[in-house]
Amino acid sequence: MHEKTRKQKKAIVEQALCVGCGCCQKICPKEAISIWKGMWALVDPDKCIGCGKCARECPASIIRIQEVS
């Protein structure tokens, strides 16, 4: 019998389009997002649980949730 393994997911920010508004940082339940020098969002992959709240909150729709290996 094969066990179903759930692939881990993480938030990915398209930094070239990010304006650093902080909406994603405010909504993140694990405090995995910081705003770097007021310019763009950085995701800490060790803290991110891939819940997707940041992607839904982003007014520019530049955050995606991606499977990681």
All heavy atoms as TSV, in Angstrom:
chain	resi	resn	atom	element	x	y	z
A	1	MET	N	N	0.838	-1.179	0.000
A	1	MET	CA	C	0.000	0.000	0.000
A	1	MET	C	C	0.889	1.250	0.000
A	1	MET	O	O	1.829	1.343	0.756
A	1	MET	CB	C	-0.882	-0.008	1.249
A	1	MET	CG	C	-2.130	0.818	1.062
A	1	MET	SD	S	-3.152	0.827	2.540
A	1	MET	CE	C	-3.916	-0.762	2.437
A	2	HIS	N	N	0.569	2.204	-0.870
A	2	HIS	CA	C	1.353	3.431	-0.962
A	2	HIS	C	C	0.726	4.510	-0.087
A	2	HIS	O	O	-0.480	4.718	-0.116
A	2	HIS	CB	C	1.396	3.942	-2.404
A	2	HIS	CG	C	2.148	3.040	-3.317
A	2	HIS	ND1	N	3.510	3.052	-3.392
A	2	HIS	CD2	C	1.729	2.097	-4.198
A	2	HIS	CE1	C	3.900	2.163	-4.269
A	2	HIS	NE2	N	2.831	1.552	-4.775
A	3	GLU	N	N	1.572	5.154	0.670
A	3	GLU	CA	C	1.090	6.270	1.475
A	3	GLU	C	C	1.089	7.522	0.625
A	3	GLU	O	O	2.009	7.761	-0.142
A	3	GLU	CB	C	2.019	6.509	2.683
A	3	GLU	CG	C	1.829	5.524	3.786
A	3	GLU	CD	C	2.657	5.898	5.005
A	3	GLU	OE1	O	2.731	7.092	5.337
A	3	GLU	OE2	O	3.229	4.993	5.596
A	4	LYS	N	N	0.048	8.303	0.753
A	4	LYS	CA	C	0.007	9.572	0.043
A	4	LYS	C	C	0.850	10.567	0.821
A	4	LYS	O	O	0.642	10.766	2.010
A	4	LYS	CB	C	-1.426	10.097	-0.070
A	4	LYS	CG	C	-2.245	9.344	-1.069
A	4	LYS	CD	C	-3.578	9.996	-1.249
A	4	LYS	CE	C	-4.398	9.258	-2.273
A	4	LYS	NZ	N	-5.685	9.893	-2.493
A	5	THR	N	N	1.803	11.150	0.138
A	5	THR	CA	C	2.624	12.166	0.784
A	5	THR	C	C	2.235	13.518	0.221
A	5	THR	O	O	2.134	13.688	-0.996
A	5	THR	CB	C	4.129	11.916	0.561
A	5	THR	OG1	O	4.380	11.853	-0.836
A	5	THR	CG2	C	4.576	10.621	1.218
A	6	ARG	N	N	2.004	14.413	1.102
A	6	ARG	CA	C	1.609	15.748	0.713
A	6	ARG	C	C	2.859	16.568	0.438
A	6	ARG	O	O	3.750	16.642	1.269
A	6	ARG	CB	C	0.797	16.376	1.839
A	6	ARG	CG	C	0.222	17.715	1.497
A	6	ARG	CD	C	-0.561	18.217	2.658
A	6	ARG	NE	N	-1.953	18.196	2.274
A	6	ARG	CZ	C	-2.931	18.626	3.030
A	6	ARG	NH1	N	-2.684	19.042	4.244
A	6	ARG	NH2	N	-4.160	18.614	2.609
A	7	LYS	N	N	2.914	17.149	-0.743
A	7	LYS	CA	C	4.064	17.972	-1.089
A	7	LYS	C	C	3.990	19.280	-0.312
A	7	LYS	O	O	2.921	19.841	-0.120
A	7	LYS	CB	C	4.110	18.242	-2.582
A	7	LYS	CG	C	4.428	17.001	-3.384
A	7	LYS	CD	C	4.803	17.357	-4.779
A	7	LYS	CE	C	5.201	16.096	-5.519
A	7	LYS	NZ	N	5.679	16.389	-6.853
A	8	GLN	N	N	5.152	19.720	0.109
A	8	GLN	CA	C	5.218	20.957	0.875
A	8	GLN	C	C	5.042	22.151	-0.055
A	8	GLN	O	O	5.520	22.143	-1.189
A	8	GLN	CB	C	6.567	21.024	1.579
A	8	GLN	CG	C	6.587	21.957	2.731
A	8	GLN	CD	C	7.879	21.825	3.529
A	8	GLN	OE1	O	8.894	21.377	3.033
A	8	GLN	NE2	N	7.832	22.236	4.762
A	9	LYS	N	N	4.359	23.172	0.420
A	9	LYS	CA	C	4.119	24.373	-0.374
A	9	LYS	C	C	4.698	25.581	0.350
A	9	LYS	O	O	4.716	25.624	1.574
A	9	LYS	CB	C	2.627	24.572	-0.618
A	9	LYS	CG	C	2.016	23.474	-1.456
A	9	LYS	CD	C	0.565	23.728	-1.691
A	9	LYS	CE	C	-0.032	22.617	-2.550
A	9	LYS	NZ	N	-1.427	22.878	-2.853
A	10	LYS	N	N	5.159	26.541	-0.433
A	10	LYS	CA	C	5.744	27.769	0.104
A	10	LYS	C	C	5.279	28.955	-0.731
A	10	LYS	O	O	4.989	28.827	-1.915
A	10	LYS	CB	C	7.281	27.725	0.067
A	10	LYS	CG	C	7.888	26.575	0.843
A	10	LYS	CD	C	7.751	26.746	2.319
A	10	LYS	CE	C	8.325	25.552	3.067
A	10	LYS	NZ	N	8.152	25.631	4.481
A	11	ALA	N	N	5.255	30.123	-0.109
A	11	ALA	CA	C	4.918	31.359	-0.817
A	11	ALA	C	C	6.139	31.860	-1.573
A	11	ALA	O	O	7.248	31.845	-1.055
A	11	ALA	CB	C	4.447	32.411	0.175
A	12	ILE	N	N	5.906	32.298	-2.804
A	12	ILE	CA	C	6.953	32.861	-3.651
A	12	ILE	C	C	6.490	34.259	-4.054
A	12	ILE	O	O	5.398	34.427	-4.591
A	12	ILE	CB	C	7.178	32.014	-4.928
A	12	ILE	CG1	C	7.426	30.546	-4.576
A	12	ILE	CG2	C	8.297	32.594	-5.769
A	12	ILE	CD1	C	8.691	30.261	-3.826
A	13	VAL	N	N	7.343	35.267	-3.818
A	13	VAL	CA	C	7.011	36.648	-4.150
A	13	VAL	C	C	7.747	37.047	-5.426
A	13	VAL	O	O	8.949	36.858	-5.544
A	13	VAL	CB	C	7.425	37.606	-3.008
A	13	VAL	CG1	C	7.127	39.057	-3.383
A	13	VAL	CG2	C	6.719	37.242	-1.716
A	14	GLU	N	N	7.016	37.620	-6.363
A	14	GLU	CA	C	7.635	38.154	-7.577
A	14	GLU	C	C	8.182	39.540	-7.220
A	14	GLU	O	O	7.501	40.563	-7.342
A	14	GLU	CB	C	6.599	38.231	-8.695
A	14	GLU	CG	C	7.209	38.366	-10.044
A	14	GLU	CD	C	6.192	38.183	-11.156
A	14	GLU	OE1	O	5.170	37.507	-10.945
A	14	GLU	OE2	O	6.443	38.724	-12.230
A	15	GLN	N	N	9.415	39.551	-6.738
A	15	GLN	CA	C	9.989	40.749	-6.134
A	15	GLN	C	C	10.083	41.943	-7.085
A	15	GLN	O	O	9.985	43.085	-6.650
A	15	GLN	CB	C	11.355	40.441	-5.529
A	15	GLN	CG	C	11.225	39.548	-4.316
A	15	GLN	CD	C	12.563	39.190	-3.699
A	15	GLN	OE1	O	13.596	39.270	-4.329
A	15	GLN	NE2	N	12.516	38.783	-2.461
A	16	ALA	N	N	10.260	41.712	-8.363
A	16	ALA	CA	C	10.370	42.817	-9.313
A	16	ALA	C	C	9.084	43.647	-9.371
A	16	ALA	O	O	9.121	44.823	-9.724
A	16	ALA	CB	C	10.715	42.291	-10.698
A	17	LEU	N	N	7.959	43.038	-9.004
A	17	LEU	CA	C	6.676	43.731	-9.050
A	17	LEU	C	C	6.170	44.142	-7.675
A	17	LEU	O	O	5.178	44.862	-7.569
A	17	LEU	CB	C	5.630	42.853	-9.745
A	17	LEU	CG	C	5.949	42.464	-11.186
A	17	LEU	CD1	C	4.896	41.505	-11.722
A	17	LEU	CD2	C	6.062	43.692	-12.075
A	18	CYS	N	N	6.827	43.695	-6.619
A	18	CYS	CA	C	6.395	43.983	-5.251
A	18	CYS	C	C	6.718	45.428	-4.885
A	18	CYS	O	O	7.804	45.931	-5.178
A	18	CYS	CB	C	7.103	43.032	-4.277
A	18	CYS	SG	S	6.592	43.245	-2.554
A	19	VAL	N	N	5.758	46.090	-4.225
A	19	VAL	CA	C	5.968	47.477	-3.787
A	19	VAL	C	C	6.186	47.577	-2.275
A	19	VAL	O	O	6.322	48.664	-1.744
A	19	VAL	CB	C	4.803	48.392	-4.221
A	19	VAL	CG1	C	4.718	48.470	-5.737
A	19	VAL	CG2	C	3.490	47.930	-3.624
A	20	GLY	N	N	6.188	46.446	-1.599
A	20	GLY	CA	C	6.456	46.445	-0.160
A	20	GLY	C	C	5.352	47.062	0.676
A	20	GLY	O	O	5.626	47.689	1.700
A	21	CYS	N	N	4.105	46.867	0.288
A	21	CYS	CA	C	2.979	47.485	1.013
A	21	CYS	C	C	2.776	46.887	2.402
A	21	CYS	O	O	2.219	47.535	3.281
A	21	CYS	CB	C	1.701	47.391	0.199
A	21	CYS	SG	S	1.043	45.712	0.025
A	22	GLY	N	N	3.187	45.617	2.582
A	22	GLY	CA	C	3.094	44.990	3.897
A	22	GLY	C	C	1.803	44.248	4.180
A	22	GLY	O	O	1.643	43.698	5.271
A	23	CYS	N	N	0.882	44.211	3.231
A	23	CYS	CA	C	-0.386	43.491	3.454
A	23	CYS	C	C	-0.136	42.020	3.763
A	23	CYS	O	O	-0.774	41.453	4.641
A	23	CYS	CB	C	-1.293	43.623	2.239
A	23	CYS	SG	S	-1.942	45.284	2.009
A	24	CYS	N	N	0.785	41.416	3.045
A	24	CYS	CA	C	1.094	39.998	3.250
A	24	CYS	C	C	1.731	39.771	4.615
A	24	CYS	O	O	1.439	38.789	5.294
A	24	CYS	CB	C	2.015	39.492	2.147
A	24	CYS	SG	S	3.561	40.408	1.975
A	25	GLN	N	N	2.576	40.677	5.013
A	25	GLN	CA	C	3.262	40.572	6.306
A	25	GLN	C	C	2.253	40.611	7.456
A	25	GLN	O	O	2.359	39.848	8.404
A	25	GLN	CB	C	4.267	41.710	6.447
A	25	GLN	CG	C	5.062	41.653	7.727
A	25	GLN	CD	C	6.019	42.836	7.846
A	25	GLN	OE1	O	5.752	43.917	7.334
A	25	GLN	NE2	N	7.129	42.622	8.517
A	26	LYS	N	N	1.269	41.466	7.331
A	26	LYS	CA	C	0.261	41.618	8.390
A	26	LYS	C	C	-0.624	40.392	8.543
A	26	LYS	O	O	-1.042	40.064	9.643
A	26	LYS	CB	C	-0.609	42.850	8.112
A	26	LYS	CG	C	0.144	44.141	8.254
A	26	LYS	CD	C	-0.717	45.321	7.840
A	26	LYS	CE	C	0.116	46.582	7.756
A	26	LYS	NZ	N	-0.585	47.652	7.052
A	27	ILE	N	N	-0.906	39.697	7.438
A	27	ILE	CA	C	-1.844	38.566	7.467
A	27	ILE	C	C	-1.177	37.229	7.782
A	27	ILE	O	O	-1.846	36.277	8.175
A	27	ILE	CB	C	-2.632	38.488	6.129
A	27	ILE	CG1	C	-3.896	37.638	6.243
A	27	ILE	CG2	C	-1.769	37.942	5.001
A	27	ILE	CD1	C	-5.045	38.338	6.859
A	28	CYS	N	N	0.142	37.134	7.629
A	28	CYS	CA	C	0.839	35.861	7.800
A	28	CYS	C	C	0.742	35.347	9.240
A	28	CYS	O	O	1.200	36.002	10.173
A	28	CYS	CB	C	2.310	36.004	7.408
A	28	CYS	SG	S	3.222	34.456	7.562
A	29	PRO	N	N	0.156	34.147	9.426
A	29	PRO	CA	C	-0.019	33.627	10.782
A	29	PRO	C	C	1.279	33.136	11.425
A	29	PRO	O	O	1.339	32.947	12.631
A	29	PRO	CB	C	-0.997	32.462	10.588
A	29	PRO	CG	C	-0.753	31.997	9.192
A	29	PRO	CD	C	-0.413	33.242	8.419
A	30	LYS	N	N	2.318	32.938	10.622
A	30	LYS	CA	C	3.587	32.415	11.142
A	30	LYS	C	C	4.708	33.453	11.141
A	30	LYS	O	O	5.862	33.114	11.386
A	30	LYS	CB	C	4.032	31.193	10.323
A	30	LYS	CG	C	3.087	30.019	10.442
A	30	LYS	CD	C	3.060	29.507	11.862
A	30	LYS	CE	C	2.172	28.294	12.006
A	30	LYS	NZ	N	2.168	27.774	13.351
A	31	GLU	N	N	4.361	34.712	10.825
A	31	GLU	CA	C	5.354	35.792	10.764
A	31	GLU	C	C	6.537	35.407	9.874
A	31	GLU	O	O	7.692	35.648	10.186
A	31	GLU	CB	C	5.812	36.197	12.168
A	31	GLU	CG	C	4.686	36.723	13.018
A	31	GLU	CD	C	5.110	37.128	14.420
A	31	GLU	OE1	O	6.264	36.883	14.825
A	31	GLU	OE2	O	4.264	37.713	15.116
A	32	ALA	N	N	6.211	34.800	8.731
A	32	ALA	CA	C	7.231	34.310	7.803
A	32	ALA	C	C	7.632	35.357	6.768
A	32	ALA	O	O	8.548	35.130	5.991
A	32	ALA	CB	C	6.720	33.060	7.086
A	33	ILE	N	N	6.947	36.502	6.758
A	33	ILE	CA	C	7.216	37.518	5.742
A	33	ILE	C	C	7.719	38.799	6.393
A	33	ILE	O	O	7.172	39.263	7.384
A	33	ILE	CB	C	5.950	37.809	4.911
A	33	ILE	CG1	C	5.434	36.511	4.269
A	33	ILE	CG2	C	6.216	38.879	3.864
A	33	ILE	CD1	C	4.115	36.655	3.564
A	34	SER	N	N	8.771	39.335	5.796
A	34	SER	CA	C	9.283	40.633	6.237
A	34	SER	C	C	9.397	41.530	5.012
A	34	SER	O	O	9.493	41.053	3.886
A	34	SER	CB	C	10.645	40.477	6.919
A	34	SER	OG	O	11.578	39.889	6.048
A	35	ILE	N	N	9.371	42.826	5.239
A	35	ILE	CA	C	9.522	43.785	4.149
A	35	ILE	C	C	10.964	44.267	4.175
A	35	ILE	O	O	11.405	44.864	5.151
A	35	ILE	CB	C	8.539	44.968	4.276
A	35	ILE	CG1	C	7.096	44.460	4.355
A	35	ILE	CG2	C	8.727	45.943	3.114
A	35	ILE	CD1	C	6.616	43.660	3.159
A	36	TRP	N	N	11.686	43.985	3.109
A	36	TRP	CA	C	13.109	44.296	3.036
A	36	TRP	C	C	13.318	45.742	2.619
A	36	TRP	O	O	12.927	46.144	1.523
A	36	TRP	CB	C	13.798	43.351	2.056
A	36	TRP	CG	C	15.284	43.476	2.038
A	36	TRP	CD1	C	16.152	42.977	2.949
A	36	TRP	CD2	C	16.071	44.146	1.067
A	36	TRP	NE1	N	17.436	43.292	2.603
A	36	TRP	CE2	C	17.425	44.017	1.445
A	36	TRP	CE3	C	15.777	44.853	-0.095
A	36	TRP	CZ2	C	18.457	44.564	0.713
A	36	TRP	CZ3	C	16.808	45.394	-0.825
A	36	TRP	CH2	C	18.134	45.245	-0.408
A	37	LYS	N	N	13.886	46.521	3.515
A	37	LYS	CA	C	14.224	47.931	3.257
A	37	LYS	C	C	13.057	48.722	2.681
A	37	LYS	O	O	13.249	49.636	1.877
A	37	LYS	CB	C	15.443	48.042	2.347
A	37	LYS	CG	C	16.713	47.515	2.989
A	37	LYS	CD	C	17.923	47.812	2.141
A	37	LYS	CE	C	19.172	47.312	2.844
A	37	LYS	NZ	N	20.393	47.592	2.067
A	38	GLY	N	N	11.837	48.352	3.059
A	38	GLY	CA	C	10.649	49.049	2.574
A	38	GLY	C	C	10.385	48.863	1.092
A	38	GLY	O	O	9.568	49.571	0.514
A	39	MET	N	N	11.073	47.900	0.473
A	39	MET	CA	C	10.978	47.763	-0.978
A	39	MET	C	C	10.190	46.555	-1.449
A	39	MET	O	O	9.437	46.640	-2.403
A	39	MET	CB	C	12.389	47.724	-1.582
A	39	MET	CG	C	13.136	49.016	-1.366
A	39	MET	SD	S	14.878	48.942	-1.805
A	39	MET	CE	C	14.839	48.470	-3.500
A	40	TRP	N	N	10.404	45.383	-0.825
A	40	TRP	CA	C	9.686	44.187	-1.257
A	40	TRP	C	C	9.615	43.171	-0.138
A	40	TRP	O	O	10.341	43.246	0.834
A	40	TRP	CB	C	10.285	43.557	-2.510
A	40	TRP	CG	C	11.725	43.170	-2.427
A	40	TRP	CD1	C	12.270	42.190	-1.652
A	40	TRP	CD2	C	12.820	43.765	-3.102
A	40	TRP	NE1	N	13.620	42.130	-1.825
A	40	TRP	CE2	C	13.985	43.098	-2.722
A	40	TRP	CE3	C	12.926	44.806	-4.021
A	40	TRP	CZ2	C	15.234	43.429	-3.213
A	40	TRP	CZ3	C	14.176	45.122	-4.508
A	40	TRP	CH2	C	15.312	44.433	-4.096
A	41	ALA	N	N	8.716	42.229	-0.319
A	41	ALA	CA	C	8.484	41.187	0.675
A	41	ALA	C	C	9.475	40.047	0.511
A	41	ALA	O	O	9.764	39.623	-0.603
A	41	ALA	CB	C	7.059	40.662	0.547
A	42	LEU	N	N	9.972	39.579	1.635
A	42	LEU	CA	C	10.839	38.405	1.674
A	42	LEU	C	C	10.147	37.331	2.501
A	42	LEU	O	O	9.649	37.612	3.590
A	42	LEU	CB	C	12.177	38.734	2.329
A	42	LEU	CG	C	13.177	39.546	1.530
A	42	LEU	CD1	C	14.410	39.827	2.384
A	42	LEU	CD2	C	13.588	38.819	0.275
A	43	VAL	N	N	10.135	36.115	1.998
A	43	VAL	CA	C	9.503	34.994	2.701
A	43	VAL	C	C	10.591	34.121	3.305
A	43	VAL	O	O	11.521	33.711	2.621
A	43	VAL	CB	C	8.634	34.154	1.737
A	43	VAL	CG1	C	8.020	32.973	2.466
A	43	VAL	CG2	C	7.564	35.013	1.097
A	44	ASP	N	N	10.451	33.826	4.596
A	44	ASP	CA	C	11.359	32.892	5.270
A	44	ASP	C	C	10.805	31.487	5.032
A	44	ASP	O	O	9.770	31.120	5.595
A	44	ASP	CB	C	11.418	33.205	6.758
A	44	ASP	CG	C	12.365	32.298	7.533
A	44	ASP	OD1	O	12.695	31.189	7.036
A	44	ASP	OD2	O	12.759	32.682	8.636
A	45	PRO	N	N	11.465	30.691	4.176
A	45	PRO	CA	C	10.928	29.371	3.843
A	45	PRO	C	C	10.865	28.414	5.033
A	45	PRO	O	O	10.084	27.467	5.029
A	45	PRO	CB	C	11.880	28.848	2.766
A	45	PRO	CG	C	13.121	29.647	2.913
A	45	PRO	CD	C	12.731	30.969	3.496
A	46	ASP	N	N	11.661	28.668	6.060
A	46	ASP	CA	C	11.618	27.812	7.245
A	46	ASP	C	C	10.368	28.060	8.081
A	46	ASP	O	O	9.915	27.184	8.807
A	46	ASP	CB	C	12.862	28.018	8.102
A	46	ASP	CG	C	14.123	27.536	7.400
A	46	ASP	OD1	O	14.039	26.589	6.595
A	46	ASP	OD2	O	15.192	28.126	7.646
A	47	LYS	N	N	9.802	29.251	7.986
A	47	LYS	CA	C	8.601	29.598	8.748
A	47	LYS	C	C	7.310	29.434	7.931
A	47	LYS	O	O	6.248	29.191	8.489
A	47	LYS	CB	C	8.680	31.040	9.241
A	47	LYS	CG	C	9.734	31.279	10.295
A	47	LYS	CD	C	9.699	32.740	10.720
A	47	LYS	CE	C	10.722	33.063	11.778
A	47	LYS	NZ	N	10.676	34.489	12.151
A	48	CYS	N	N	7.412	29.596	6.617
A	48	CYS	CA	C	6.231	29.569	5.746
A	48	CYS	C	C	5.596	28.174	5.748
A	48	CYS	O	O	6.279	27.163	5.578
A	48	CYS	CB	C	6.630	29.956	4.324
A	48	CYS	SG	S	5.252	29.926	3.157
A	49	ILE	N	N	4.271	28.138	5.921
A	49	ILE	CA	C	3.540	26.869	5.903
A	49	ILE	C	C	2.714	26.695	4.620
A	49	ILE	O	O	2.000	25.720	4.470
A	49	ILE	CB	C	2.640	26.721	7.147
A	49	ILE	CG1	C	1.638	27.870	7.234
A	49	ILE	CG2	C	3.491	26.614	8.409
A	49	ILE	CD1	C	0.572	27.705	8.306
A	50	GLY	N	N	2.805	27.676	3.719
A	50	GLY	CA	C	2.114	27.565	2.433
A	50	GLY	C	C	0.605	27.659	2.523
A	50	GLY	O	O	-0.094	27.096	1.689
A	51	CYS	N	N	0.094	28.391	3.496
A	51	CYS	CA	C	-1.357	28.461	3.703
A	51	CYS	C	C	-2.080	29.285	2.634
A	51	CYS	O	O	-3.273	29.109	2.425
A	51	CYS	CB	C	-1.667	29.020	5.089
A	51	CYS	SG	S	-1.200	30.755	5.324
A	52	GLY	N	N	-1.364	30.200	1.976
A	52	GLY	CA	C	-1.961	30.984	0.903
A	52	GLY	C	C	-2.630	32.274	1.329
A	52	GLY	O	O	-3.144	33.004	0.487
A	53	LYS	N	N	-2.636	32.574	2.608
A	53	LYS	CA	C	-3.285	33.808	3.069
A	53	LYS	C	C	-2.627	35.041	2.461
A	53	LYS	O	O	-3.298	35.985	2.074
A	53	LYS	CB	C	-3.262	33.891	4.596
A	53	LYS	CG	C	-4.196	32.911	5.251
A	53	LYS	CD	C	-4.179	33.065	6.758
A	53	LYS	CE	C	-5.145	32.074	7.386
A	53	LYS	NZ	N	-5.219	32.225	8.838
A	54	CYS	N	N	-1.307	35.020	2.357
A	54	CYS	CA	C	-0.587	36.162	1.799
A	54	CYS	C	C	-0.948	36.376	0.332
A	54	CYS	O	O	-1.144	37.505	-0.120
A	54	CYS	CB	C	0.915	35.995	1.962
A	54	CYS	SG	S	1.581	34.482	1.225
A	55	ALA	N	N	-1.047	35.280	-0.417
A	55	ALA	CA	C	-1.378	35.369	-1.845
A	55	ALA	C	C	-2.773	35.952	-2.044
A	55	ALA	O	O	-2.994	36.753	-2.952
A	55	ALA	CB	C	-1.270	33.998	-2.498
A	56	ARG	N	N	-3.711	35.558	-1.210
A	56	ARG	CA	C	-5.074	36.085	-1.304
A	56	ARG	C	C	-5.135	37.553	-0.887
A	56	ARG	O	O	-5.950	38.310	-1.409
A	56	ARG	CB	C	-6.033	35.252	-0.461
A	56	ARG	CG	C	-6.280	33.869	-1.038
A	56	ARG	CD	C	-7.372	33.112	-0.311
A	56	ARG	NE	N	-7.052	32.785	1.061
A	56	ARG	CZ	C	-6.352	31.733	1.463
A	56	ARG	NH1	N	-5.872	30.887	0.563
A	56	ARG	NH2	N	-6.121	31.499	2.733
A	57	GLU	N	N	-4.287	37.966	0.036
A	57	GLU	CA	C	-4.303	39.332	0.564
A	57	GLU	C	C	-3.564	40.324	-0.328
A	57	GLU	O	O	-3.859	41.517	-0.310
A	57	GLU	CB	C	-3.674	39.336	1.964
A	57	GLU	CG	C	-3.818	40.620	2.727
A	57	GLU	CD	C	-5.240	40.930	3.184
A	57	GLU	OE1	O	-6.098	40.018	3.196
A	57	GLU	OE2	O	-5.495	42.090	3.545
A	58	CYS	N	N	-2.621	39.863	-1.124
A	58	CYS	CA	C	-1.778	40.742	-1.937
A	58	CYS	C	C	-2.611	41.535	-2.950
A	58	CYS	O	O	-3.238	40.940	-3.833
A	58	CYS	CB	C	-0.711	39.929	-2.667
A	58	CYS	SG	S	0.360	40.935	-3.715
A	59	PRO	N	N	-2.603	42.885	-2.842
A	59	PRO	CA	C	-3.410	43.678	-3.774
A	59	PRO	C	C	-2.880	43.631	-5.208
A	59	PRO	O	O	-3.625	43.871	-6.159
A	59	PRO	CB	C	-3.336	45.096	-3.205
A	59	PRO	CG	C	-2.134	45.119	-2.335
A	59	PRO	CD	C	-1.932	43.708	-1.850
A	60	ALA	N	N	-1.614	43.312	-5.388
A	60	ALA	CA	C	-1.026	43.249	-6.728
A	60	ALA	C	C	-1.043	41.834	-7.313
A	60	ALA	O	O	-0.632	41.630	-8.456
A	60	ALA	CB	C	0.409	43.775	-6.682
A	61	SER	N	N	-1.489	40.861	-6.540
A	61	SER	CA	C	-1.553	39.453	-6.962
A	61	SER	C	C	-0.205	38.934	-7.486
A	61	SER	O	O	-0.138	38.287	-8.522
A	61	SER	CB	C	-2.637	39.261	-8.035
A	61	SER	OG	O	-3.890	39.633	-7.531
A	62	ILE	N	N	0.869	39.220	-6.735
A	62	ILE	CA	C	2.205	38.810	-7.178
A	62	ILE	C	C	2.818	37.725	-6.297
A	62	ILE	O	O	3.985	37.390	-6.450
A	62	ILE	CB	C	3.155	40.020	-7.256
A	62	ILE	CG1	C	3.257	40.703	-5.904
A	62	ILE	CG2	C	2.708	40.999	-8.324
A	62	ILE	CD1	C	4.544	41.405	-5.679
A	63	ILE	N	N	2.015	37.175	-5.398
A	63	ILE	CA	C	2.490	36.076	-4.554
A	63	ILE	C	C	1.783	34.813	-5.005
A	63	ILE	O	O	0.570	34.793	-5.178
A	63	ILE	CB	C	2.204	36.339	-3.056
A	63	ILE	CG1	C	2.846	37.633	-2.607
A	63	ILE	CG2	C	2.685	35.158	-2.209
A	63	ILE	CD1	C	2.498	38.043	-1.183
A	64	ARG	N	N	2.571	33.766	-5.203
A	64	ARG	CA	C	1.980	32.479	-5.566
A	64	ARG	C	C	2.443	31.421	-4.567
A	64	ARG	O	O	3.504	31.543	-3.988
A	64	ARG	CB	C	2.302	32.098	-7.007
A	64	ARG	CG	C	3.743	31.806	-7.276
A	64	ARG	CD	C	3.983	31.539	-8.765
A	64	ARG	NE	N	5.304	31.056	-9.002
A	64	ARG	CZ	C	6.404	31.786	-9.044
A	64	ARG	NH1	N	6.325	33.077	-8.847
A	64	ARG	NH2	N	7.585	31.244	-9.253
A	65	ILE	N	N	1.631	30.408	-4.435
A	65	ILE	CA	C	1.975	29.285	-3.562
A	65	ILE	C	C	2.448	28.159	-4.466
A	65	ILE	O	O	1.741	27.751	-5.386
A	65	ILE	CB	C	0.769	28.834	-2.714
A	65	ILE	CG1	C	0.208	30.021	-1.919
A	65	ILE	CG2	C	1.153	27.691	-1.782
A	65	ILE	CD1	C	1.191	30.701	-0.990
A	66	GLN	N	N	3.666	27.701	-4.209
A	66	GLN	CA	C	4.305	26.724	-5.092
A	66	GLN	C	C	4.757	25.508	-4.317
A	66	GLN	O	O	5.249	25.640	-3.197
A	66	GLN	CB	C	5.496	27.419	-5.762
A	66	GLN	CG	C	6.236	26.571	-6.754
A	66	GLN	CD	C	7.324	27.395	-7.454
A	66	GLN	OE1	O	7.167	28.567	-7.705
A	66	GLN	NE2	N	8.426	26.747	-7.728
A	67	GLU	N	N	4.626	24.350	-4.931
A	67	GLU	CA	C	5.141	23.112	-4.319
A	67	GLU	C	C	6.662	23.131	-4.375
A	67	GLU	O	O	7.245	23.559	-5.365
A	67	GLU	CB	C	4.611	21.882	-5.061
A	67	GLU	CG	C	3.162	21.617	-4.802
A	67	GLU	CD	C	2.672	20.345	-5.461
A	67	GLU	OE1	O	3.424	19.724	-6.247
A	67	GLU	OE2	O	1.529	19.973	-5.191
A	68	VAL	N	N	7.268	22.702	-3.284
A	68	VAL	CA	C	8.718	22.619	-3.229
A	68	VAL	C	C	9.127	21.182	-2.928
A	68	VAL	O	O	8.377	20.426	-2.341
A	68	VAL	CB	C	9.322	23.573	-2.167
A	68	VAL	CG1	C	9.100	25.010	-2.567
A	68	VAL	CG2	C	8.750	23.325	-0.802
A	69	SER	N	N	10.303	20.820	-3.364
A	69	SER	CA	C	10.759	19.447	-3.137
A	69	SER	C	C	11.623	19.343	-1.911
A	69	SER	O	O	12.047	20.273	-1.335
A	69	SER	CB	C	11.496	18.939	-4.352
A	69	SER	OG	O	12.450	19.859	-4.779
